[in-house]
Amino acid sequence: MAEGATFLAQNGVETTGPEFGKAPPVAAAIILLLAVGLFLLIRSMNKHLANLPETFEREHPEPDQAVDEGTDRSAVETDQPQ
């Protein structure tokens, strides 16, 4: 069975000659388009990263820290009764 599959896979494929192993010009165009797309993507990402703030720290983190002190809610001191 494997011999028949090998024969069918090789039927019609030329493994010698001047055109063997050469890529068509369409492949070069596709690679060029992918390179241009990658360049534009990187440029866009750099613009977006430049617009980010230097830090995401809040000016007044006290309300967030009260909740982040631990997973045990009874250990967190709050003004509200539980």
C-alpha positions as CSV (number, residue, x, y, z in Angstrom):
1,M,0.0,0.0,0.0
2,A,2.8,2.4,0.8
3,E,4.4,1.8,-2.5
4,G,1.2,2.8,-4.4
5,A,0.9,6.0,-2.3
6,T,4.5,6.9,-3.1
7,F,4.0,6.3,-6.8
8,L,0.9,8.4,-6.8
9,A,2.6,11.3,-5.0
10,Q,5.5,11.3,-7.5
11,N,3.4,11.0,-10.6
12,G,3.7,14.1,-12.7
13,V,6.3,15.8,-10.6
14,E,9.5,16.6,-12.4
15,T,12.5,16.2,-10.1
16,T,15.2,17.3,-12.6
17,G,15.7,20.1,-15.1
18,P,16.3,23.8,-15.1
19,E,12.9,24.7,-13.4
20,F,13.2,22.2,-10.5
21,G,13.3,24.0,-7.1
22,K,12.6,27.5,-8.4
23,A,9.9,29.6,-6.8
24,P,7.5,31.5,-9.1
25,P,7.6,35.3,-9.1
26,V,4.2,35.3,-7.2
27,A,6.1,33.9,-4.2
28,A,8.4,36.9,-4.2
29,A,5.5,39.3,-4.4
30,I,3.8,37.6,-1.5
31,I,7.0,37.8,0.6
32,L,7.3,41.5,-0.2
33,L,3.7,42.1,0.8
34,L,4.2,40.3,4.1
35,A,7.4,42.4,4.8
36,V,5.5,45.7,4.0
37,G,2.6,44.6,6.3
38,L,5.0,43.7,9.1
39,F,6.8,47.1,8.7
40,L,3.5,48.9,8.9
41,L,2.3,46.9,11.9
42,I,5.5,47.6,13.9
43,R,5.3,51.3,13.1
44,S,1.7,51.4,14.2
45,M,2.5,49.6,17.5
46,N,5.4,52.0,18.2
47,K,3.0,54.9,17.8
48,H,0.5,53.4,20.2
49,L,3.2,52.6,22.7
50,A,4.5,56.2,22.6
51,N,1.0,57.4,23.6
52,L,1.0,55.3,26.8
53,P,1.7,56.9,30.2
54,E,5.0,56.2,31.8
55,T,3.3,54.6,34.8
56,F,-0.1,53.3,35.5
57,E,0.2,54.1,39.2
58,R,-2.7,56.1,40.6
59,E,-2.2,59.4,42.4
60,H,-4.4,58.3,45.3
61,P,-4.2,54.5,45.6
62,E,-5.6,54.2,49.1
63,P,-9.1,52.9,48.1
64,D,-7.4,50.2,46.0
65,Q,-4.9,49.3,48.6
66,A,-7.6,48.7,51.2
67,V,-9.0,45.9,49.0
68,D,-5.6,44.6,47.9
69,E,-4.2,44.0,51.4
70,G,-5.2,40.4,51.4
71,T,-7.7,37.8,50.4
72,D,-9.2,37.6,53.8
73,R,-12.0,40.3,53.8
74,S,-12.4,40.2,57.6
75,A,-8.7,41.3,58.0
76,V,-9.2,44.5,55.9
77,E,-10.2,47.6,58.0
78,T,-13.0,49.5,56.3
79,D,-15.3,52.2,57.5
80,Q,-18.3,50.2,56.5
81,P,-19.8,47.5,58.9
82,Q,-19.7,44.0,57.6
